Amino acid sequence: MKKIDYLSTLFVGIDIASRFNVVSALDFHQDYFIKMKPVPNSQEGAELLETMIVDVLANNHQFKYVIISMESTGFFGVHIANYLSASDKLAPFSVHVYCLNPKEVKNYKKSFNDLGKNDGIDSFVIADYARVGRITIKPWRGSQYLALQRLTRHRLHITECIAREKTYMLNNIFLKFSEYALLNKDEHPFSNKYNATAKAILTEFTTNEDLVNSSVEELVAFVNSKSRGRIVDPDETAKLLQAAARNSYRLDKCLYEPLTISIASSFNCISSFEKELKAIDKAILQTVQGLNPDEYTVLNSIPGIGKVYSAGILAELGSIKAFQNSDALAKYCGIVWNDNQSGEFEAEDKKMSKAGNRYLRYYIIEATGSVIRNCPEYKSFYNKKYVETRNHQHKRALALTSRKFLRMLFGLLDKSQLYSPDKSR
């Protein structure tokens, strides 16, 4: 990115709202050129805002660059960011549009002791945040990235819906079949609690007594039929199911049918979400073609990361050139830990910041989990960190392995180098 001379830069701050945006524009000496002007958050308002900025530039020839900043407030700022970043009239001034973390802007505002709270003041604070050089993120990257980002973020939305539905369904499963819901992974009759056979057991047997009163032969035949013969030891599965049914709480008969209907509905919802997930994955692979092909190729060379996770990382990351080092990348992901120290005391348990890009953090952590399963070096590192503590073993080990993964990821992308086991360090 071309180095910007801040003395020759116009700093524009926009406070975003659903109906109106408030605009302030400053020079490096903090003199106003646009002071807290409201414009509609619409196509007409975007054109008016563009004209206001162009008029300032035309009447003040000291400006050679434009930095436009706004808080990242959901989708209300997407259109204006897209419009201004693609403006032909602003292009000669190397315009950069930034969507800032509202938390960082709020913390910066605390440095002003005499400011109140209104939209005009907020637009000044956002412009001043850029003026003092606090921006460390990458600029808005346009429609192609937005298209991919919409898909990858929607994929996260669907996975969260699936997880939420499974958690909700487990409550109903516990009410109906308490012992089954409490079985851990090693004791459970099914390797996947949400497969077709598990669904059939939970929805086609209305009560626990129906399971208890079935003969082992009948239950084995049922399990073989629903699993299509894929269960290795159906006799053991049948015995585990009957034992769980015998040890489960008994309910009034009026409760069994409503719970069964609710559980069946949840299974249907999960199935629909999983079907949509496959469609989204297909659309992601079509959209990512031709977008940063070199970095996409590097990401795909890492064992286990996969094309979908590569696309998700690329959509949120953009170019690695926006980051000075792997620590800056980790901070942007929010995979950093806040200090908890006073005097000679330093806490062992530190909370992850999670103040960065939650979408990138999701794809980095998911990709790390896949890399752990496919790369012996990362599997060994994860196991080492897992046994170091008794608290939050998996989460801690996965987060620390994610930091190791980020260091390797930064090195490969920064050097445009494909993954090699010998050079992964």
CORDANOR-V120933 format. One record per helix or strand of 2 or more residues. SS is the DSSP state (@ for helix, = for strand). FROM is the first residue (numbers start at 1). TO is the last residue. If there is no record, write none. Layout:
ss=SS from=FROM to=TO
ss=SS from=FROM to=TO
//
This chain:
ss=@ from=6 to=8
ss== from=9 to=15
ss== from=20 to=26
ss== from=32 to=40
ss=@ from=43 to=59
ss== from=65 to=71
ss=@ from=78 to=85
ss=@ from=88 to=91
ss== from=96 to=100
ss=@ from=102 to=109
ss=@ from=119 to=131
ss=@ from=143 to=176
ss=@ from=178 to=182
ss=@ from=196 to=204
ss=@ from=208 to=213
ss=@ from=216 to=227
ss=@ from=234 to=247
ss=@ from=253 to=287
ss=@ from=293 to=300
ss=@ from=306 to=317
ss=@ from=320 to=322
ss=@ from=326 to=333
ss== from=341 to=342
ss== from=345 to=346
ss=@ from=358 to=374
ss=@ from=376 to=386
ss=@ from=393 to=415
//
